[in-house]
């Protein structure tokens, strides 16, 4: 990423934005990075944690991006955001 460009925030994403998303993946002591690029279809804030027994007032949410990946054929994917996810806007 160029020094003059700052990372994009989730709240700034709009439909049809062309973005590159870098995610940090850690399994045990091994860490690697995955890059995905495509066009944003929409963003959502989904309720999370429904698979565990939570108190009624304990609400957990997660930010997700529904993305049409670059390439042929295009694939639709959902990317969950966390504190290590980096968004970069690409030129249209």
DADA-V507949 format. One record per backbone hydrogen bond with DSSP energy under -0.5 kcal/mol. NH is the residue of the N-H (numbers start at 1). CO is the residue of the C=O. If there is no record, write none. Layout:
nh:NH co:CO
nh:NH co:CO
This chain:
nh:5 co:2
nh:8 co:87
nh:12 co:9
nh:13 co:10
nh:16 co:40
nh:17 co:14
nh:19 co:17
nh:19 co:38
nh:20 co:88
nh:21 co:36
nh:22 co:86
nh:23 co:21
nh:23 co:34
nh:25 co:32
nh:27 co:30
nh:30 co:27
nh:32 co:25
nh:34 co:23
nh:36 co:21
nh:38 co:19
nh:39 co:68
nh:40 co:17
nh:41 co:66
nh:42 co:66
nh:44 co:64
nh:46 co:44
nh:46 co:62
nh:48 co:60
nh:52 co:49
nh:54 co:52
nh:58 co:55
nh:59 co:57
nh:60 co:48
nh:62 co:46
nh:64 co:44
nh:65 co:79
nh:66 co:42
nh:67 co:65
nh:67 co:77
nh:68 co:39
nh:69 co:67
nh:69 co:75
nh:70 co:37
nh:77 co:67
nh:79 co:65
nh:80 co:78
nh:81 co:63
nh:85 co:82
nh:86 co:22
nh:87 co:8
nh:88 co:20
nh:90 co:18
